Amino acid sequence: MSRSDVSSPATDGTPRNPLRAAWWFRPVPLTRIAVMRTIAYLFIWVDVLVTTQWVKAHANVPTEWYAPLTVGKLLHLPDPTHTVVTVVQWALLLTALVAATGRAPRVLGTAVFLLYFEWMVIAMSYGKVDHDRIAFLVLLAVLPTVGVARFRDRRRSEAAGFAMAVVLVAVMLTYFLAAWAKIRFGGWDWPTGSTLARAVIRRGTWLSDWTLDFPWLLEAMQWAMIGLELLSPLILLVWRDRARVALVVFLIGFHLMVFAGVTIVFLPHCVAILSILPWERVPELRSRLVGRSRGLAPAGSPAGT
């Protein structure tokens, strides 16, 4: 944590408690919230209409097949009739589109979260529950808590810092709890099992089919996978901007590699991973690149150095 983060005042002008400026409340620029808000809300259109378009098919499924998740039972959510599914789908899409503009961030953001939450209950109440939605749901939940945030607003906010910290924890737990589930249900025999071999047989591509001839390689990859997942809490120690960029490149690269090999990709989770990036540095990097292309020295440095 840099000295400027500790000594800078809160966005409302009141002094900050240094104790609260620790990990959870480390201030970040509001720019990061504005960027992630736009990315997350626009991604909902991709998710609803492309990557999980099968959810709307539940509108034509008899409600007797609906076995609501525990949270759906506790909240007494309505059965997904044709009308309910259609209304939730289009209300979610239209609300997300308006929310992406930054208008009424608390009201519209909360509405987006609640609608997407209901959309996921409809999606996951028919026998299959995906774990790639947790961090994205957390992202949608915390974005409204920050309030107004503009793309060029470089003011640092503890609320923004807390929101991004919560998402980071959710990203980490997605990996760590995946390892815990492997050990809980598969035991330590999981790394020596045939999970990856089965995935390659069912969904493999020309980039991964050759690995079936090397069972030891697939076993080694499973050991590496569960090892990295168990080490995922180390993600919480990454704060420097360059380290954050490297972490995102590594995580996104991992998911792209999995997609190239077995055509499985956790897109909502990848969107949540993008919250780790220091988006507020983009204008600065852009000006540097433009300056170099024109033969100009970076701002604040002597010409010709």
Steps between C-alpha positions, in 0.01 A plus 500: 500500500647828388527803724261697280231238559534538877512876517248592230161616631178314434289615208263686733788712634507348848821353646528123475578271787844347423382170648220479246745575222638149534427220256120517481471877466808581294371788281493457123409755231135523407606454137537129568138476613376690194685269263394180674141620521486545123675168427283300741166644393572468127627146550155405629373538143766257380426260783122499465482494119809296410691304764197389707219543253373158609359657817209655311400150386382438856203719414361205302583234760224372733532664840481152656862454389606809694697406813596840644833553668488538877518878468204490263298311759599733782406809301181342360597595146228439239493189285658573158189507284525628143393845612744514794801392292419740217443797731819433699705461182396825335486698824859389569623589150338843490599592856859392439518708183387815679718426804806475274465874432566575868155643568348447846779255589358392834140442388570351159802307623296340775227415250754336268640289781157382617385419147820314413479316831149382409623411150767279654250332734290418193810373320639281779181342636485212254781278631816685395673776697798684348761650733626756247224746600591568861761774451290666230195502726712656775621762252141590409411515871775740603501739203185686616654561844755745360261750346594744226827425319626657178764380256729797569436517873844429651389566857570210732213347687493257792159378382651419162795332668272287714290399198804391302645318802179300540509399133864399532413274793215348298737430210745335738233291671375374164837330452563399861156349555531315169808327642318434827209342307741277305661377821167469684324292236791340315756481775870503420427250226356785292838614360575143387153444353371540147318834523708675234513189282121481505474870419736464203311197370166681524594856407861491382641688201800436277704698751430249779417167335869402489522511882296177517816319390680630809294412811783613727475851352126524576567378853775760544262771376241393757756519780604845376137612482410400853831637630444842343143509629617429854755781466238745372486697833834646394296706252398720792861614544523649151460879508762662277363598160749300295443192715125541455535515123722191507247319718213580264705390198578172677140430605343599169772305318417193709131521409581555131724193510219295653260627234745415223542148641152395613274788381403598855529865600383687811406828337317660798794410721742652247299824510539505879874442458520819295417698816856427618645720226599864576269644236578853616848464347366454145485874410853545637632205299321623192655847529844343541455287190376797300788712626757239403348456156536876447850511641395687812635444850253376763339768710717603792827374352771712332490498122749268337533266803 
